[in-house]
């Protein structure tokens, strides 16, 4: 685990000294010391500066900066500079630029404009990574490598089309298998030669010129999504392998974008190729703390619970939204520790000094345009730096134990939102968030896992809208339940196989026997046709009726028992919530998308029945999370509200020490608005240590 080798939770961010004269470099070194900066990311967008033509490389500026940072005791996360190709490359080698899904060929400009299957881009990016590794392999400031930056987008050029055909040959082997998987007898699409296959785009299969989601052939578009994610990943691997050919023990990563739920790239597949997960987190204005926490837990889940790096965040305002408010006092500190509470072993910003021109000149930074330390934002950043130095290495490598998990699958996401029906209101991530909130609102830890994650050791697994069932996954879920696990599945599950072909014999397909239900129809009511779910009797705190919509299943039980029914429409009285006992466990089916209160009540009941307790009972808006090391637990309390709160620690919890303030707390404590506490017990209760030992055993089993 890379982060466990760090000296402390690292603090710093992206730095672009090439945009500034040398006298500013001197001032920045002084300000970095004041702020407690101990890591900077260099050379992310410097390709044009580093390589003015095909044969010339100029690294003198980077040599000087690496040396300066080392003199200051600051480590470097060294970028490969390949996130934006130089203008000369696009001019002399037009294959390097993207083609949009509507057929438009891009010219040089912006960033993320490089075709992943361009021979030119692949040649020069690999060469650049190798030259950098050869030059800096022994530099004492070098800590890790940052390949490219926020990989993404899609390309539909001729090179991509040719590469797609090769990818398909490797996947299917024969055209007969491909035609079967794509269901090409529909609309006369049978292919008799590999060269007949074209990319799905607005010029071919897409039903809209503005979006790649709506498509006439879901199987083709789904395979393009897989291919595109793999193609971009191969670019990362080219640079990574070039670095490791020079430095076998190098730590190499790249930063995941869009707050971790970036649709075009399968981050579970990518995670296997990264030495440490790195996340860029820029919460939207309407992103609740729960939705933010889910992204952090997802990043932690990508590598089986290992901590990650918060590679980019913003200390104050953003610049790309219609309206960009500054972060209010205390919010940057709160959100920084929110990431740490959920598994981050680094807190880093984009950017350390605010640019003077171009697109990001109003994007917030630690050092503002004023250029000195006498600003509110700098003072707050310096406070965080001071506190992280005080924490030292106490939290490094500490993990977050959980006995419940939520399944998140990129291929399932792609398939659902390619589907021509049943409703545009079904959004995969939104449904995942609802179930996550049911755990989060109760301070119950939950892992975000992929379909390849071992289920051994979990008591509860929730698989919302598991529309696509990968080969063998139904059998794995059956084994999980039969051995005593609790599974929660939902409407629109078990519908198709990995090729987006419907599983015949009735919904929910391969999950039908496990869930003990047959879904005859799936209604997609209009917004004004909302239904309600009526509980047949109390289920823990779950009682009464609840609003529901998006999808409503017409369910027949086949061994399952009903706990709730629909109140309205022609399926009034039909089951809306069922449980099927199987072996030593049980499989629940939620036949609609209900309001949050019902989901929270259901998850609360299931956790209580399995003896899964909250980290701590807290007032609304106060989050409690825990990280554990080999011998110690750390309790995080985060007040996401604008009012002070009184938090009860428990009469038998013993004494706590606040690692940030050094204060002792016992019984209760007062938590100011948007404040943070990181507490550790003076004497850990025996029941806590027993839980930690059980969790460690489970982790070893999974590995």
N, C-alpha and C positions, 0 to 999 in steps of 0.2 A: 504494500500500500504506500504510494508515493507521499501522501500528506503526512504520514507518521514520521517521515524522515526530515520534515521541516523543523526549523528551530522554534517556530511559533506560528500562530495564525498570521499569514502574510497580509501586508497592507500596502496598497499603492494603486497602480493602474496604467492606462495607456499614456505614453509620453511621445510627443512628436517634436524633438529638438531640431529636426531638419527644417522646421518652419520658422526658426528663430535664430537671431545672431548670437555669437559666442557670449557676449556680455549677459544675455538673458540666461544662458546655461549656468553661469556662475550664480546668479540669483536663485535659479531653480534649485540648485544643490542646497542652498541655505534654507529655502522654504521646505524642501523635502525633509530636512532634519527637524525642523520645527513641527512638522505634521506627523512625524513618526513613520514616514514612508520607508519600506524596506524591500519593495519589489516594484519594478517598472516593466512594462511591455514596450519593446522598441521595434522599429523597422517593419511595421505592419503594412504600410502603403508606400514604401520607398523604392519600388522596383525601378521606376523611371530614373531616379537619382542614382541608384546603384549600378544600373546597366544602360548607358546612353546609346548603345548599339549592340549588334549581335556578338561582338568579340571583346568589348571593353567592360571592365568591372571596376567600380570606384567605391571602396569601403572605408576610405580614410576618415570620413566624418563619424562613421560607426565605430571605428577603432578608438577614436578620441572619446566618444561618449561612453563606451564600455569601460574604458580606463577610469574616467571620471566617476562613474557610478561605483566602481569597485573601491576607489579611494574613500568614498562616502559610506562604505559598508552596505551598499544597496545591490540586491540581486537582480538579474535580468531574465525576463521571459522573452526570448528572442524570436521575433516574427521572421518568416521567410520572405516577406515583402510581396508575395504573389497574389494578393487579393485584388490588385488592379494592374493589368498589363500596361506597358508603356505605349505611347502613341505611335512610335516607330514600328512596333510590332503589328499593330492593327493596319497601318498603312502598307507595309511591305508584305504582310501575310494575312489577307482578309479572312482566312478560315478561322482565325482566332475569336472573332466576335459572334455573339449569339444570334439565332434566328427565333423570333417570337412565334407563339402558337398560331398567330394569324398570318404567318408567312413573311413578316417584315424582317429584313436584315438590318441589324443594328450597325451603326458606325461607332468609332471610338467615342467613349464618354462614360460618365458616371463610374460605378464600380460593379462588381459581380457581372461582368460583361464578357467573361471568357467561356467559350464552349468547352465542356469537359472532355469531348472527344476530338478536339483540335490537335493534330500532330504537332503544330507549332507550340501551342500552350503547354502540352505535356513535355515536349523536349526542353523548353527553356525554363519551365518551373522546376523540373527535376534537377536541371543543371545548376540553377540558382541555389536550391537547398543544399546541394552537395558542396558548392563553393563556400557557402556560409559555414557549413559544418567543418570543412577543412581549415577555415581561417580561425574559428573561435572554439575549436574542440577543447583546447586547454586553458581557455580564459577563466580566471577564478570567479568572475561575476556571473557566469552563465549558470542558470538554475534549471530551466526547462525550455522547450521549443514550442512555438505557437505557429502552426502551419496555416497559411492562407488566413482567412477571416470570415466568419459567418457564412460558410458555404451554403449555396442554395440556388434557387431558380431552375428553370427548365430550358432546354434548347431543342430546336426542331430542324436543324440544318441537315445537309446531305451526309456529312460525316456521322452525325448521330443516327441517321436512318440506317446507314450501313452497319454501324456498331450494334444497333438494335437487332438487326437480322442475325448477327453473330451470336448475340446474347440469347436470342430465341432458339437458335440451333443447339446451343449448349443446354438450354432448359428442357427442350422437348425432344430433340434428336431427330424427329421425323415430322413432315408436314401433316401426316395423318393424325398424330397426337395433338399437334397445334390446332388443327381444324376442329377436332373434338373438344378441346379445352375452350376454344373461343366460340363454339356453337355457330360456326360460319355458314351453315346451311340456312340460317336466318338471313333474309334479304340478299340471298345469292352471293355470299362472301367467300365461298370456298377458294382456297389458294392452292395452286398447282406448281408454283415456283417460289423460292424464297425471295427472289427479287421483285415479286408482285406486292410484297408487304410494304406498306408505307406507315409512317408515324401517325398516330391519332392526333389530329390537330383541327383547327378551324377550317383547314382546307380538305379535311377528310371526314373523320368521325365525330368531331365535336358539334354539339347542337347550338353552341353560342360562340360568337366571336370575341366575347369578353371574358369567358371563363373556361378553363380546361376541365371542370368538373362534369358538366352535362355532356354525355356521350351516348352515341347510338350502340356502341359495343363495349360494355363494361369490361369484358375480359381482356380486350386489346388495351384499353386505357389503364387497367390495373397493372398489366405487365409493363406498360411504359413507365408507370410510377416506380415499379420495382427496378427496372432497368436504369432509370434516371438516378435514383438513389445510389445504386451500385456504381454507376459511371462516375458520379462525383466522388464517391468514396475511393474509387481507384486512383483519382487524382491526389487525394490526401495520402494514400498509401505510397504512391510514387515518391512524394517528397519525404514522407516518414522513413521509407526504406533507404533513400539516399542519405539521410542524416545518420541512420543507424549503421549504414555500411562504413561510416567513418567513426561513429561513436556508438558502439553496440549497446551501451548502458544509458544512452540518452533518454530523457523523459520527454515524450512528444504528445501533444494534444492539439485540438482546435476548439474554437468557441462555438457552442450551440446557440442559435438565435431564437427570436420570437418567444422569449420567456420559456423556452424548453419544449413548447408544443408547436414546433415548426412542421407543417404538414408534409412538404415534399421529401423529407429525409427520415428514414427509419432509424431513429436514434438508438434503439436496442441493438440493431445490427452494427451501427457505427461504433457503439461503445466497446465492442470486442476488439477494436483496432486502436483504441486510445489508451494511453498509460494512466490518465486521470481525466475525469469528466470536468469540463469547463463550461459555465453557463453565463450568458448575457441576460440580465434581468432588468427590463424597463416596464414596470407595471402600467397598464392602461388606467385611465382615470376611474373607471368603474370596477377595477379588479379588487375584490375583497381580500382581506388577509387569508381567508380560507383558500381562495383560488391561487394566491401566491404560494401558500404552503404546499399545495398540491404539486406545483411545478418543482419546488425544491425536493419534495419526496420522490418525484419522478426521476430527477437527476441522480438521487441517491440510489434509486432502484435499478438504474441502468447497469451498475456494476455490483449487484448483489449486496447493497447496503454500504459500500465504501463511501467515505466523504468525498466531496467535490470542491471545485474552486468557483467562487463567484468572480468570474473573469472581468465582467463589465457590469456596472450599475451607474447611477447618476447621483451626485451629491445634491443636486438642486433641480432646475427645470430642464425639460427636454426641448426639442426644437421642431419636430416633424408633425406634430398634431395641430389641428385647427386652432386650439388654444392651449398655451403651455404655462401653467401656473408654477411658481416656485414651490419647492417642498417647504412646508411650514417648520418652524423651529422644533427640533427633536425628531422629526420624521426620518431623516436620513440615518440617524443613529438607531432608531427603532427598527427600520427595515434592514439595516446592516446586520444587527443581531438576530433578526428574524431568520435570515439566511444561515447564520451560524447555528442557531437553535435547531435548524432542520438539516444540518450536515455540512455546511460550508467550512472549509479550513483556510479560506482566503477571502478577503474583502477587497475588491479592486474596482476602480472607476474608469469609465470613459467620460471625461479625460482629466489629466492632471493640470494642464494649462489650457485655457480657452483659446481657440483659434481666432485669428483676426479677420479671416475672410472665408468665402465660399459657404457651402451648405450648412456646416456645423458651427458657424461662428457664434450662434446663440445657444448652442448646446452647453449645458452647465458643466462646470469644472471646479476642482478644488481651488485653483488659482484663477481668479476672475480677471476680466480685462483691466481692472484697477492695478493688478500686478503685484499686490503686496498681501501681507497676512492680516490686515486690519479689516476683515469682512466677517460677517456672521457665518457664512458657509465655511471659510477657512478655519475659524475657531472651532466649529462643530467637528470638522474633519480632524483637526488636531486632537480634540478630546477623544475621538474614537481611536486614533493612533496611539495615544497615551494609554488608554485602557487595554488595547490589545497587547501592548508591551507588558502590561501588568499581568495579564492572563498567561503570558509566556507560552509554555508548551502544554499546559494542563488539559486542554481540550483536544489536542491533535490526535486524529485517528479514532476519537470516540464515536461510537455508532448509536443508532436509534432502534431499540428493540420494538418489534411489533408482532402480534399474533394474528393479525388480520391483514388481508391484502386485497387490492383492486387490480384487475387485469386491464392493461392498456396495450392496444395492438395497432400499430400504424397501418398495416395492410387491411385490417378490419375498418379502420377510419376511411382509408381511400375507397374501399368497396362500398361502404354505406353511402358516401356522398357522391359517388358516381352513379348510384342507382337511379333509374328513371321511375321514381315512386318510392315509397308511398306518399311521402310528404316532405316538403322542403323544411318543415319545422323540426324534423329530427336531426339534431346536430350532435355528433358523437361526443365531442369534448364536453359539451354542455351537460349531457347525461352523466358522463363520468364525474363531472364536478358536483352534481347533485348527491351522488352516493358518497363522494369524498367528504362533502360538507356534513353529512350525517355522522361521520366519525369525528371530524375536526371540531364541530360545535360542542362535542362532549369531551374533548381533550383525550380521545382514544387514539393511540398511534396506529397507523396503517401504512403498509408498504405499497408502492406502485410497482407492479411486476409485469413482465412480458409473458408471452405464451410459451417461452422456453424455460421460464423460471421453475425450479423445483418447488412443488407444493408441500413437500414434507416439512412438518413443524408448524404450519399454519393451522389455526382452528377454524377460521372463517375466510372464505374466498368469494369475492363479489366480482361477477363478470357482466357488467351492464352491456346491453345490446350487442351480444356476441353473435352478430349477423353471420360472420364467416367462421367456420370451424376448420382449423388446420388439421391435416392428417394426423391421427393418433391423439388429438387433444381431447376428444369426447371420452376416450378410454382412460386418459389420465384424470379427468374430472370424476369419472365413475370410481376409480380407485381411491381418489381423495375422499369421496363421500363414504364409500364402503368401509374405509378404515377409521371413520369417525368424524370426518370433516363436515362443516356446514357450508353449502354452496348457495349463493343467491344469483339467479339469472333473471332475465327480464324479457319483456316484449321484444320482438324482432331479433330473436336469438335462434341459432341453429338453422338458419334459412338456406345458406349456400356453402359450397366447398371452397377450396383455395382458388379455384378458377372463376368464382362468382356464378357457378351453375347451381340451380336450386336442387336441393336434396329431395328426391321424390318420396312419396309415402306419407306426407303430412308434416306440417310444422309441429314442433321445432326440430325436425330432422333427426340427426344423430343424438340429440339430447332428449328426444321424446320419452324414451324408456326411463332415463335417469330422473327426469322431472315429473313423470307420471301424468302428463297432460297431452292432449291433442288440441291444436289451435286450428279451428275450422276457417276462420276469417280474421283479417286484421283491419279494423276500421281506422281511418285517418280523418277524424272529425274536423270540421272547420273551427276556426277560433271561437265562433259564437255558439258552437255545439259542444261545449265542454261537458263532460260527464262527471259523476261522483262515485267514489268507492265507499261502501258501507261495511264496516266490520261486522262479522257474524257474532262476535262476542269479544270481550276484552282480551288483549294479547299484551300482557304487561301494561305499560302506560298507553298502549295503542287502542283507542276506542273511538266510536262515533263514525262520522263520514268525512271524506276528504275529496277535494277537487282533483281532477285528472284530465288528461288530454293527450295531444300529439298522436299517440297510437293507443287503441283499445282492442284487445284480443277477444274473440269469441271462443271461449275455452271449454273443453270437455275433459273432466277428470278421468284418468285411467290408473287409478291406484292412489292418487294424491288426495289430500283432504283440503277443503276450502276454508279459509279464514276470513275472507271478505268477498263481496259481490258488487257488481255494477248496479247503480240505482236507476238508470234511465235507458231509453232507446230499446230496440228490439232484443238486445242481449241483457236486459234488466234481469237480475237474479243469477246471471252467469258468474262463475268464479273470477275474481280479480287478483286474489292472493292465495297461493296454494303451497302446501308442503308435502313432499314425498319422502317417506323414510326408506333408506336404502342401506343395508348392512348396519353398521354402527352409527351412520350419520344421517343427514337429511339434506334435501335439495328444495329450496324455495323458488317460487316463480312469481314475479311481479308482472301482471299482464297489461300494464299500462305505464305511463309516465306520470306519477302522482305528485302532489304538492310536497314541499320539503318536509312539512310536519309529519307526514306519514312515513317517509323514508327514515327520518331521524328516529321516530318511535320504533320502527322495525329493527333498525340497526342497534338501537339501544337495548331492545329486548334480546336480540341474538347474542350480543356481547355479554349481557348479564347472565344469560343461560349458560354461557361458556366460561364464566368466571373472569372475563376480561374487564379489568377496571380502568377507569380514567386515570391519567397521570395525576390529576388533581381536579377537584370541583372548584370552579372559579366563577366570578361574576361574568355576565354577558360582555363579550368584547375583550376579555382578558384570556390570553392564550397560555396554556401550560404545555411545555414540551420537555423531553428528557433525552440526554445523550449519556452513554455509559462507556467507560474505559475498562481496562482489566480489573481495576480495583475500586473504582469510584463512579458515582453517578452525579450528573449535573442537571439541576432543575432550572429551566428557563421560564420566567414569567414576563409576558409582554402585554402591556396595556395598549390596545389598538384604539381606545376611545379618547375623547377629549375631556374626560372627567376622572378625578381620582377614584381609586377603588381600594376596598379592603379585602385582602385575600387571606382566607383561613388555611393555615398550613396543616392543621390537625392537632388534636390534643396529645396524641402519642407519637408525633413525628420526630420529636427530639429537636435539637438545636441545629440551625443552619448558619453558614457563613456566606455572605455575599462576596463573590470573588471580585466584583468591581469596586465596591466601597469598603470592604473589610468589616462591615457591620454584622452583628449577630442578630438572628431572628428566631423566635420560638413562638409557636401557637398561631400567630398571624403577623401580617405586615401591611403597611400602607403603600400602595403603588400609585405614583402620580400619573397624570395623563401622559400617554405616549412615552412612558418610562419602561425600563428594563431591569430585571434582576437575574443574576446567574448565581444560583445557590448550590451549595454542596453540604451534605449532612456531616456534622461532626462525628456522629456514630451512626453508620448505616443500619437500619433495622434488619433483623434476620430475615423477614419475609421478602424484603427488597433483594437481598443478596441471593436468596433462593430463586427468585424470578430471574435475576441476572445470570445465574449459573444455568438455568433451564434454557435461556435464550442463547447463551454461548454454545451449549450442546447442539441446539437446533442449527446455528450458523455453521458449525463444523460439519454437521450432517449434510447441509445444502452444498457445501464446497466439495 
